[in-house]
Amino acid sequence: MKKRVFYSEAAYFTGLIVLAFGTSLIERASFGMSMVVAPAYLLHLKISPYLPFFTFGVAAYAFQALLLLLLAVFLRKIKKSYFLSFATAFLYGLILDAVMILVAFLPDFGMAGRIALFAVGLGTSAVGIAFMFHTYFPTEAYELIVKEIAQKFNISIGKTKTAYDICSCTLAVILSLCFFGGFYGIHVGTLVCATLNGFLIGQVSRFLDKKFTFKDALPLREKMN
């Protein structure tokens, strides 16, 4: 069976939109965010009552800007990819806020409905990330930090990613306890995301590779590196 062509640029925007949609559904389900986005979400919950403009999307790219700044200080260098990564985070934040407005119109659901929302959100997020892996555009800060540290210290991506996830989860727990005196934004869904995300992303990526050939429509790949 002949594969269809899917352009890398389209994969980038598809990934951002689908990932934002999945994240908003997970947030609406209220079973806990993934450990990667939980710190930004907690900052949003704490600050937004005082500064209404500090939406989840704003918190997402503001937190990533801080991470990129810390990365630059830690590695004592600034790369073009850091600015491009922030551009991706900024665009994602804008899309996330727009999608959050739409998802807010969904009616209130009981437990069964919330579970369905979470399941759809988890699967949709995996699809979005899988599409992002098939483009040459810069990733968000979370993935860039893992890549940069792994290369700097010659550590495997898997081990570095695990270490980053543990640090992110620990930070989320600390913020939750300090801000709210309990667990907010971190729940059973956080554990489910941590357990299934990698598997789901891998399955979706393999499906995309079977169905599509990803090609560049624009001569931008070299300029992104």
ZITAPE-V98367 format. One record per run of one state. SS is the DSSP state (a for helix, b for strand, c for the rest). FROM is the first residue (numbers start at 0). LEN is the number of residues. If there is no record, write none. Layout:
[[SS FROM LEN] [SS FROM LEN]]
//
This chain:
[[c 0 3] [b 3 4] [a 7 22] [c 29 5] [a 34 13] [c 47 8] [a 55 20] [c 75 4] [a 79 24] [c 103 7] [a 110 22] [c 132 8] [a 140 13] [c 153 3] [a 156 24] [c 180 7] [a 187 24] [b 211 4] [c 215 6] [a 221 3] [c 224 1]]
//
